[in-house]
Amino acid sequence: MCNVNVTEFRNNIFHYLNMITNESINITKNGEVVAVLSSPESNYYNTLIRLCGCLKDDEPEKSYDEMIGEEILKRCGF
């Protein structure tokens, strides 16, 4: 994860937009993180990690919707 201050980000926005395919970027102001810029794919993956634990190697074909549906059913006691 890369940290960049607001002024640097503003001055080089296109460079940082190209970088988000590989890593997330923390945008800081006065040393505090005020925003996180990341690709949509990493957001989906991180949501899956939070909802379902970790992905199992034997289930690579499961879709995002299937995993969330399973987690909802599990939490509802089904």
C-alpha positions in Angstrom: 0.0 0.0 0.0 1.3 3.4 -1.0 0.9 6.6 1.1 0.7 10.0 -0.7 -0.3 13.4 0.5 -3.2 15.3 -1.0 -1.0 17.8 -2.9 1.2 15.1 -4.4 -1.9 13.1 -5.4 -3.6 16.2 -7.0 -0.4 17.1 -8.9 0.1 13.5 -10.3 -3.5 12.1 -10.3 -3.1 10.2 -13.5 0.1 8.4 -12.3 -1.7 7.3 -9.2 -4.8 6.2 -11.1 -2.6 3.9 -13.1 -1.0 2.5 -10.0 -4.3 1.3 -8.4 -4.4 -1.7 -10.6 -1.5 -3.1 -8.6 -1.9 -1.6 -5.1 -4.2 0.6 -3.0 -3.2 4.1 -2.2 -3.7 5.9 1.1 -4.2 9.6 0.6 -3.0 11.7 3.6 -3.5 15.2 4.9 -1.3 16.4 7.7 -0.1 12.8 8.2 -3.6 11.4 8.6 -5.2 9.0 6.1 -8.3 10.8 4.7 -9.1 8.5 1.8 -8.1 5.1 0.3 -8.1 4.6 -3.4 -8.2 1.1 -4.7 -9.5 -0.9 -7.7 -13.0 -2.3 -7.7 -11.6 -5.9 -7.9 -9.7 -5.5 -4.7 -12.7 -4.0 -3.0 -14.8 -7.2 -3.9 -12.0 -9.4 -2.7 -11.6 -7.6 0.6 -15.3 -7.7 1.2 -15.3 -11.5 0.6 -12.4 -11.9 3.1 -14.4 -9.9 5.7 -17.6 -11.8 5.1 -16.5 -15.3 4.5 -13.1 -15.7 6.1 -10.6 -16.8 3.5 -11.2 -18.3 0.1 -10.6 -22.1 -0.1 -8.4 -23.3 -2.8 -10.9 -26.0 -3.8 -13.6 -23.5 -4.5 -12.1 -21.1 -7.0 -15.2 -21.1 -9.3 -17.6 -19.8 -6.6 -18.9 -16.4 -7.5 -19.1 -13.4 -5.2 -22.9 -13.6 -5.0 -22.8 -17.3 -4.1 -20.3 -16.7 -1.3 -22.4 -13.8 0.1 -25.6 -15.9 -0.1 -24.0 -18.7 1.7 -22.7 -16.4 4.5 -26.2 -14.8 4.9 -27.8 -18.3 5.2 -25.1 -19.4 7.7 -25.7 -16.3 9.8 -29.5 -16.8 9.7 -29.1 -20.4 11.0 -29.9 -22.3 7.8 
